[in-house]
Amino acid sequence: MRIVLPPALPSRPLHRLTPLSAAIPHPSETNLHLIMSFTAEERGIPNSLSYRLFFKNSEGKHISPFHDIPIYANEAQNIFHMVVEVPRWTNAKMEIATKDLLNPIKQDVKKGKLRYVANVFPHKGYIWNYGAIPQTWEDPKHKDKDTGCHGDNDPIDVCEIGSKVCSRGEVIKVKVLGVLAMIDEGETDWKVIAINVEDPEAEELNNISDVQRLKPGYLQSSVDWFKRYKVPDGKPENTFAFNEEFKDKDFAIDVIKSTHNFWKALICQQTDGGELNCKNTCISSSDSPLCCSVAEAKAAVGDACPCEKEEPTPSSVDKWFYY
């Protein structure tokens, strides 16, 4: 198996990687964009601390959405996979659990309570399908030359702006249109703007300027959402690099490739991931300490209780905040 690294990107210098200690399958070798499909398996009680959403590939094998789902759906066309964590109009702050075995999706917790995003008028919940691109990582040790801040230690975030409301755990193929550089509590937190390739508007949207032209107000509303969504929790407004301007498609793809290289260094144990759980079922060789066996994966899912009737959502989630 050959090892293929993305070419050097002159517009955004990357850390130099030493030769990889583990072979990472390349999409062109296996035609992943032709054969891969994914399903989600709910465990625990929705709207409770026990809830988890695990993933399986087309072979029925449990996988990590952080590590095992390929970054590319079609590399030649720069089509990426996106893992949907939060469907549009919903409030539950769901995310890939980067520190848990198999990295299931679960609801974020603060001070022992489930987190819900506040409705800051005129917004209701998340105003896009929100999620992450797998096999990416914003390295907290890397200081970005444009933002002047280190990475936020998570996969890179995506806002999918298509017409369909996606389902939690859905894995879709997206076309990247641009990116917003948010500074969240002193950390770089890129927000990629993308559209599902199967969306009726996908053919018309090819760059961030198309979004400005065909969806007037959407990008400014997105900045407003990200700027103020933590204010009801008593935190200050978030800030942005580039004077709150969105960068174009090419810049965004460079950023994604940069975070993919940081992930490669992580999965090849060339950098310390701290508390991140990098065990996987498809990438690392069987003798690697990062290889999660079938039995270990089955046990991790089995430890989570079966899915049961959901708990009611707190009435406070419907409250509107005005500023």
N, C-alpha and C positions, 0 to 999 in steps of 0.2 A: 504494500500500500504506500503510495507516495504522499508526501506532506506538502501542501500548497499553502503558502501564506499570501495574503493580499499584497499587491504592490505598494511600495512606499508612496505616501501621499504628501506631495510637496506643500500643499496649502495648510496641512495640519500635521506637523512632525510627530511621529510616534516614538515610544520607547523602543530601543533596539532589543530584539528578543534573541537569546542564545538558542542553539538548535533545540528543537522540541524533544522532550524526553518521552512523549507518548504520541502515537499516531492518531490524528483527528481526521475522520473520514471527510472527504471533500464532496460537495453535492454533485459535481460533474462525474464522479466515479460511480455513483450509485443511482443516478437519476431520481433523487429523492423527490423532486418536484412533480414527478409523474406518479409515484406509488404511495406516498406517505399520506396517512389520514390519522386523526386522533379522536379519542373519546374521553369524556370526563366521568368520574364516578364519585358521587356525593357520599359522604360519611358524616355521622353526627347529626346534630339538630341545627337547622338553619336559624340564624339570629341568636346563636348561643356561642359560648366559648369553645364548644366541642366541634363545631362545624369545620369540615375539611373537604376539599375538592381535589381528588387525585386524578392522574392522567394515565391513559394507556395508548400504545401505538396500534397500528393496523394488525399486528400479530397478537394483540391482547396482552402484551407485556407492559407492566407498570414502568413508567418513565418519569424523569424529572422535566418539568416544563422550562426550568432554568437552563439545564445542561443538555438534555437529550433531543429536544426538538431543534432541528437545524435552523440557523439564522435565515437561510435563503429558501424561498419556495422556487425561485428561478434566478440563479445568479447572473446569467447572461443579460437578463432584462431588469436587474436590480429590483426584483420582487421579493419582499421579505415576509416571513411568518410573523404574526402577531398573536399573542395569547391575551384574550379578553378577560380582564379581571373585574371590571365594573361596567355593566351595560348603561347606556345613556338613560338619563332621568332618574337613576337610582342613587341612593345616598350612602349605602354601606361601604366603608372603606376597605375593600378587599384587595389582597396583594399576594404575590408569590412569596411563600415563607422561605426565604433564602437561608435560614439557619436550621430548618427542619429536614429530616431525611425525606427524600423524594420531592422536597420543595412544593408541597400542595398549596393551593390557594386557600387562605383563611382570612378572617376579618381582623384588622389591626386592633390592638388593645392599648388603651392608655389608662393608667392608674386602676387596672383591673376591670375596666368597662369597655365594651365594644365601641369602636369609633364610627361615627356617621358624619359625613360632610354636611355642614350647615347650608341652608338655602339663603344665600345673600341676594336680595332682590336686585334684578328681576329673574335670577337663575333658580332652577329647580334641580337639585342634585348635580350630577356630572352632565355637562352639556355636549359630550361626545361619548362614543364607546372608548373606554380607557383601558390601557393594558401595557404590555411590555414586549420587546423584541427578544426572543431567546438567544442564548449564547452571546450576550453582551454584558458588560459590567463597567460601571463608572468607578474606577479605581480611586479610593480615598487617599492614596499616597501620591496621586498624580495631580499636579497643579496646572489647570488649563491656562494656556497662554492668552486666551481671549477673555475669559471670565475672571481670571486671577484667583480662582477658588478650586479646592480639591473636589473630587467626585463624591457622590452621595452613597456609595457602597451598594447600589442596586442595579438591576438590569435597566437599560434605557427605556424611558416611558414613551408611549404612543397615544395620540388622540386621533381616533378614526372618525372622519367627518361625513361618512356616507349616510344614506337615507334610512337604512335598516337599523333597528335596535337589535344588537347582537345579544347572545346569551352568555352568561358567566361561564368561563371555561372553554368557550369556542375558540378554535385556532383558525384564523383567517389569513388570506394572502393579501398583502397591502402594497400599494404604490406610494412611495415617499414623495411628499410635495415640498416640505420645508421643515424648519426647526426653530424653536424659541429657546433662548438661553436664560432660564430662571435661576436666581440665586435664592436658595431656601435655607435660611438660618446659617448662612456663610458657606453653603455647599453648592457646587454646580449640579443642576438638576435639569438636564436637557428634556424638552418636550417636542417630540417628533410629530409633525402633522402629516397624516396619511389618509388614503382612501382604499376601501376594499376593492380589489380588482373586479369583483362581480357586481359592483354597484352600477346602476344605470348612468350615473354621472361620471364614472371613472374615465371614459374616453375623452371627456372635455377638460378634465383636471389633470394637468401634467407638471405644474410648478406652482409655487406659492402665489405668483401674480394671478393665476387663474382663479384661485380661491378668493382673492380680493375683488376680482371682476365679477365672478358668478355668484358669490355668497357675501355680498356687502355687509359689513358689520360683524361677521362671524369671528374674524381674527382679533379685532379689537375687544369683542366680548370675551374671547378666550384669555387675553391678557388681563382683563378686568377680573375674570373668575380666579385665575391663579394669583393675582395680586392680593385679593381680599378674602379668600376662602378660609384662612386661619384666624382672621380678625375676631369672629365671634368667640373663639377660644381664648381671647386675651393676648394674642400674639400680634406683632407688627405686620404691616403689609410686606409681601415679598417684593424683591427688586429684580431687575433684569439687565443683562448685558446688551450692548448694541442699541441703547436708547429705546428698549422695548420693541425693537423691530425684528421681524421674522427673517431668517436667512433662507436662501433658496434651496432647491432640491440638491444641487451638487454639493453644497456645503453640508447639508444634512446627511447625505450618504457618506461623506468623509468622516463626519462625527460618528456615525454608526460603525463604520469599519474600524475606527480608532477604538471604540469600546469593545468590538469583537476581538481585537488584538489583546486588549487587557484581559478579557475572559480567557483567551488561549493561554496566556501566562499563568492565570489562576488555575486552570484545569490541569496544566502541565506542572504544577507545583513549583513554578519559577518565581512566584510571589506569594506572600503570606496573606491568606484570606481571613485570618482571625477566626471569628465564630461562624463564618459561612460554611454551609454543608455542601461540599462539592461532590459527594458520592453520586454516581450515575449508573445506569444500566446498559448504556449503548456506546459510550465514548471510550472509557478507560479499558485497558486490557485486563484479562481475568486475574492477573497476578498483581495488579495495582491496588494500593490501599484505598483508592477512590472508586473501585468497582463495587457496585451494590449487587449482591447475588439475588437470584430469584427468591430464595427463601427469606432473605433479609427484607426484600421489597414487600413480599406477601405479609410478613409479620408487621411491618410498619403500617400497612393498610388495615390489617386485622386488628391492630391495637386501637384503631379508631372505631367507635361504636357505630352500628348500622344507622343509616339515615332514617330519621323519624320526622313526625309532623313538626313544622317550624313553630318557633316561639313568635308571639306577636311583636311587631316593631314598636318601639317606644313612641308615644304620641308626640314627643318633643321633636322628632325627626321632621315633622311637617311644618314646624315653625319657620316663619320668614324673618330675616334680619334686614334692617334698613340702615343705610349710611349715607 
